[in-house]
Amino acid sequence: MIHAYVPRAAAVDRLEVQPGQLLPDGAVWIDLHAPTDEERRQVDRQLFVELPSREDMLEIEPSSRLYVDGDATYMTATVITHADAPNPSSDVITFILTRKTLLTLRYVDPRPLSTFAQRLVKQPGACATPEDAFLGLVESFIDRIADILEKVALDLDHLSQKIFHEDPQRIGPSQLDLRGALRSLGRNDDLASTARESLLSLSRILRFSIQTIDLNGRKELKNRLKEIQSDLAWLSEHASFEANKVVFLLDATLGMINIEQNAIIKIFSVAAVVFLPPTLVASIYGMNFKVMPELEWVHGYPFALGLMVMSAVLPYLFFKRKGWL
């Protein structure tokens, strides 16, 4: 699927290019979403660019992701996708910047891209050149990552209160809540790590674009690039902080689980010690020897019961006094 964004006098037209149809003149941004072979050949033929294959886009070495071919600058970035889904993931998007237009090649539908497209239609003055479209897309991804990190921070604060808050009315262990906390920590760690990966990738393509884009003395573009670099640096530090907080809360949660498991084991240990002396007494008087003085004693049975009760109560009182219960 190919969409072209063509600026007009007071608006930006969003046109869907059908297979075999010529690309519109003056398009500042052409978006290719999972293009077919025919659509790829159409773009290659009309814009004189060689679109990278899906396998080339997934390469991780910089020489395959950042390069210049003729008048076109190729930049492939890894961006976060499905951040609101139970399992967040990441995928790649290739930005191809030419003198006349910006091409984006993708096989996913991230929210920042559709958000920027809607804003572009409503605010046509925000995208007068391909460089404006490229920086606008980068800023849209940065805004989305910032929102994700804010959500992670709020969720971690809630989990911190849940883990360390002591409820006096809570009775018994709370392993079920702690297991839920572990699952939530795992998801937040995925979000934070994927956001860090996206920020690192965006920072790389931005540095590469600064070296290759001809700003033509446009001071506003230079200032805009500096602001984006500053935002990327700050968000990277914030993502690292949230990742460290996830590690701390994970250790704390595992520690709480160990404490509650030790408390359960302590109860069983105390119970075993309390019932051990009565068991010993019962075992002694359960022996089948012929000559045992208490067998014919009238008070032998209540004496044995009293001895078992006393041997159980005394250890219990001792543990209670020591505060082990």
N, C-alpha and C positions, 0 to 999 in steps of 0.2 A: 504494500500500500504506500502510495506517495502523496504527500500533502505539500503544497507550495504556499508560501506566505508572500503576497505581493503588496507592497505599500502603494496606496493611491493618494489622492489629494488630502483627504481627511480621514482615511481609514486604512486598514490592512485586510485584504481579502484572503480568506483561507480556501484554497482551491484543491479539490481532490483530482489528481491526474490519473486518468484511466489508461489501461494498457494500450500502447500504440499511439497515445496522444502526446503531442509536443509539450515540453515543459514551458510554462509561461515566461515571457521575458520580464526582466526586472525583479524576479523573486529574490528576496533577501535571505530567505531561509527555506530550504527544501528538506523535508523530514521523510526518511525511508524507514518504514516499520515492517520488518520481516519481508523484504522485497523478494519477488519471484526472480527467476533467471532472466525472464524477458524484461522486467523492470530494471534489473541491474544493467543489462546490456543497453537499455534505453538511456539511462543516466550516463553510463560510460561514453556512449556515442555523442550525446549532445553537450556534455560538460567537459569532455576530454579529461576525465579522471578515472583512475582504476580503483574500484571499490575493493577493499580487503574482504577476504572470505571470512566466514564464521570462525574457522580454525585459526586464521591469522589474528583475528581480534582477541582470541583467548590466549595468545602468546604473552608471556610475562616479561620477556627481555625488553629493555627500553628501545632498542633498535627496531623492534617490530611494532612498538606502540607509538613512538614519537619519531617522525621523520618528515622530510620535505621531498616532494617529487614534483619537479617542474615549478609551477606557480601555486601548487596546492600544499597546504600544511596538514598533515595527518596526526591526529591526537586521539588516542584511545584511553578511556578512563573507566575504572571500576566504580560503580555507584550502588548504593543500597536500594533494594526493592522489597516490596511486601513487608514494610516495617510494621504495619498493623496486624499482620497475620501471625498465627501462633509460632511459625518458624520463619523468621526474617532471613533474607538471602541477599545476594549481590549478583550483578551481571555487568556486562561491558557495553559501552556506547562509544562509537567512533565519531569524532568531530573532524570534518574535512573543510578547512577554511581556504577559500579561493578569493581572488580579487573582487569577484562579482557576487558571490553567494556563499552561504554556509550550508553544508550538508551534514545531516546527522543520520547515522546508520545504527539501527538498534533492532533487537529481537525481544525486547521487553517493553512494558508500558509503565514507567515510573511516574509517580504523581508530580514531581517538579516539572517535568516536561509538559504535561497537559496544563498545569497551572500557568506556566510561562506563555503557552499558546493562547490561553484565555485572556491573560493580561495584555498580550500583544495586540489582540483584536480590539480590546477596549481602549488601549493607550497606544495608538499608532506611532506617536512621536518618540516612543522609547526604543525604537529599533529602526534606525535610518540606514545602517550599514551592516555588513556581515559581522564585523567586529563587535558591534552593539549586540547583535543576536547571540554571539558566542559568549560574551561576558554576561549577558542577561540570563542565559541558561546556567552558567556556572553559579551565578548569584542565587538562582532559584534552587539549585541543589544544595547550596550552603544553607539557605534558609530552612530547607526541609531537614537537613541534618541537625541544625540548631534546635528545631522543634523536637526531634527525636531525643536529643540529649537532655532537653528540659524534662521530657516525660520520664526518661530513665532516672534523672535526679529526684523527681518527685516520688517515683516508685521506690527508689532505694531509701529515701527518708521514711516512707511509710513502713517498709520492711524493717528498718532499724528500730523504729518504735515498737513494732510487733515482736521483734526478737528480744529486745532488752527490757520491755515494759513488764513489770511484775504485777499480775492480777491477783489480789488477795482472795477473790472469790473463786479462783480456778481450783478445781479439785482434780488431782491426778495428773499424770503426764500429758504433754501436748505434742507428741511426736507427729500427729496428723498435720497440725498447723506448721510445724517445722519442715515437714516434707513438702508442703505447699510452698514454703519460703524458699526451699532449695530449687524447686522448679521455676519459681519466679526469678531467682538469682541467675539461673542458667539462661533464661530468655534475655534478661537485661545484659548479661555478659555478651551474648550473641549480638545484641543491638549495639553495645558500646564498641566491641571489636570490629564489627562491620562498618560502623560509622567512622572509626579511626582509619580503616582501610580506604574508605571512600575519600576522606579528607586528604590522606597521603597521595592518592591517585590524582585528585583534583589539583593539589599543590604542584605535582610534577608537570601536568599539562599546562598549568598557568605559568610556571617558570619557563617552560619550553616556548610558550606563545610569546612571552616577553622578548625572547631572543630572536624570534622569527617574524612577528607581526610588524609591519611598517605602520607606525602610528601617524606618520605624516604631520607631525607637529601638533597633534590633537592633545592639548593639555588635559582636557577632561577625561580622556581615556587613560592617561598616565595616572591621574589621581584616583580613578576608579580601580585600576589595577593595584595600586598601593592599598586601598581600602579592602579589596578582596584578599590580598595577601595577609593583611593584619587580621581579618576575620578568620582565615584558615589557621593561622598560627594560634590564635586564642582558642578556637574550637578544638584544635588538636590537644592543647594542654588540658582543656576541660574534659575531653574524652579520656585522656590518660588518668585524670583524677577520678572520674567515675569508674574506670576499670579497676583502679587500686581500691576503691571503696567496695566494689563487688567482691574482690579477693578478701578484704577484711571481714565483710559480712558473711561470706562463705565460711571462713575459719570460725567466726563466732557462732554460726548456726551449727556447725559440726561439733563445736565445743559444748553447746547447749544440749545437743542430742546425747553426747557422751555423758554429761552430768546427769541427765534424766535416766539414762540406762544404768549408770552407776548407782543411782538412788534405788532403782528397782532391784538391782543385784544385792544392795545392802539390806533391803527388807528381807530377801530370801536368806541371806547369810545370818541375820539376827534371828529369824524364825528357826533356822536349822540349829543354832546354838541354844535357843530357848528350849526346844523340844528334844535336844540330845540327852540331857540328864534323865528326864522321865522315860525316854526310850531305854536308857541303860538300866534303870530300876526295873522296868517291866521285863527286860530281857533276863535280868538276874532271877526274878521270881517266876519266870516262865521256863526255867530249866527243869528237866525231868530227872532230878536226882532223888534217890529213895529216901535219904536222910536229909531233910531240911526242917529246921526247928519251927519255922513259921507255918508249915503246912497244917499242923494240928492246933495252931494258936487261934483262939476265938476272934481276936482283934487283928489278925494278920492281914486280912483283906483291906479294912479301912486304914491300917497302918501303911500299907503299900500305896494306896491311893493318896493319902496325905503326903507321903514322902515324894511321890511324883509331882504333886501340885507345888509343894514347897521348892523342889529342885527346878521347876519351871519359873516360878514367881521371882526367886532370888536373882537369876541372871537378867530377867526383864527389868527389875528395879535397878540393877547395877547399870545396865545400858541406858535406862532413862535418866539416871543421875548424871551420867557422863555426857548426855546430850547426843547420843548416837542414834536416837529414834526421832 
